[in-house]
Amino acid sequence: MNPENYLFLSALLFTVGACGVLLRRNVIVLFMCVELMLNAANLALVTFSRMHGNLDGQIMAFFVMVVAAAEVVVGLAIIVMVFRSRHSASVDDASLMKL
């Protein structure tokens, strides 16, 4: 398959994720859209790495996946605690936590 197709798919996934972050108000959906954008960036990194014949992009994509896994653990813990205290998963309710 052509590398341009992978880059087009990556751009499409990133656009869908960015639109979801900008338009949705549910914290869980926002979280999934951020993960979608990270996966789109990983796809682009691996594609460029494959095109140039080195492993730098693949190693960077691996580290992005490690950081994303840690982000999921911390983010879901915060979301669960906000849901337990506010009984809602809306971004507007989470803004009440400001000092």
C-alpha positions as CSV (number, residue, x, y, z in Angstrom):
1,M,0.0,0.0,0.0
2,N,1.2,3.5,-0.8
3,P,2.6,5.6,2.2
4,E,0.4,8.5,1.1
5,N,-2.6,6.5,2.0
6,Y,-1.4,5.9,5.5
7,L,-0.7,9.6,5.9
8,F,-4.1,10.5,4.6
9,L,-5.7,8.0,7.1
10,S,-3.6,9.6,9.8
11,A,-4.7,13.1,8.9
12,L,-8.3,11.9,8.8
13,L,-8.1,10.2,12.2
14,F,-6.5,13.3,13.7
15,T,-9.2,15.6,12.2
16,V,-11.9,13.4,13.7
17,G,-10.2,13.4,17.1
18,A,-9.7,17.2,17.0
19,C,-13.4,17.8,16.0
20,G,-14.5,15.5,18.9
21,V,-12.3,17.4,21.4
22,L,-13.7,20.8,20.2
23,L,-17.4,19.8,19.9
24,R,-18.1,17.3,22.6
25,R,-18.8,18.0,26.3
26,N,-18.6,14.5,27.8
27,V,-15.3,13.8,29.5
28,I,-15.2,10.2,28.4
29,V,-15.7,11.1,24.7
30,L,-13.1,13.8,25.0
31,F,-10.7,11.3,26.5
32,M,-11.3,8.9,23.6
33,C,-10.8,11.7,21.0
34,V,-7.4,12.6,22.6
35,E,-6.4,8.9,22.3
36,L,-7.5,8.9,18.7
37,M,-5.3,11.9,18.0
38,L,-2.4,10.2,19.7
39,N,-2.9,7.1,17.6
40,A,-3.1,9.2,14.4
41,A,0.3,10.8,15.4
42,N,1.7,7.3,15.9
43,L,0.5,6.1,12.5
44,A,2.2,9.1,10.9
45,L,5.5,8.5,12.9
46,V,5.6,4.9,11.8
47,T,4.8,5.8,8.2
48,F,7.6,8.4,8.0
49,S,9.9,5.9,9.7
50,R,9.1,3.3,7.2
51,M,9.5,5.7,4.3
52,H,13.0,6.8,5.4
53,G,14.2,3.4,6.5
54,N,15.2,4.1,10.1
55,L,13.7,3.1,13.4
56,D,13.5,6.5,15.0
57,G,9.8,7.1,14.3
58,Q,8.9,3.6,15.5
59,I,10.8,4.1,18.8
60,M,9.2,7.5,19.3
61,A,5.7,5.9,18.6
62,F,6.5,3.3,21.3
63,F,7.3,6.0,23.8
64,V,4.1,7.8,22.9
65,M,2.1,4.6,23.5
66,V,3.8,4.2,27.0
67,V,2.9,7.8,27.9
68,A,-0.6,7.3,26.6
69,A,-1.1,4.3,28.8
70,A,0.0,6.2,31.8
71,E,-2.3,9.1,30.8
72,V,-5.2,6.6,30.6
73,V,-4.6,5.4,34.1
74,V,-4.4,8.8,35.7
75,G,-7.1,10.4,33.5
76,L,-9.7,7.6,34.2
77,A,-9.0,7.9,37.9
78,I,-9.7,11.6,37.8
79,I,-12.8,11.1,35.7
80,V,-14.1,8.4,38.1
81,M,-13.5,10.7,41.1
82,V,-15.3,13.7,39.5
83,F,-18.2,11.4,38.5
84,R,-18.5,10.1,42.0
85,S,-18.6,13.6,43.5
86,R,-20.6,15.4,40.9
87,H,-22.7,12.5,39.5
88,S,-22.0,13.8,36.0
89,A,-19.4,13.3,33.3
90,S,-19.8,16.8,31.8
91,V,-16.9,19.1,31.2
92,D,-18.9,22.0,32.5
93,D,-19.3,20.3,35.9
94,A,-15.6,19.6,36.1
95,S,-14.9,23.4,35.8
96,L,-16.4,23.9,39.2
97,M,-13.2,22.5,40.7
98,K,-11.3,25.8,40.2
99,L,-10.2,27.7,43.3
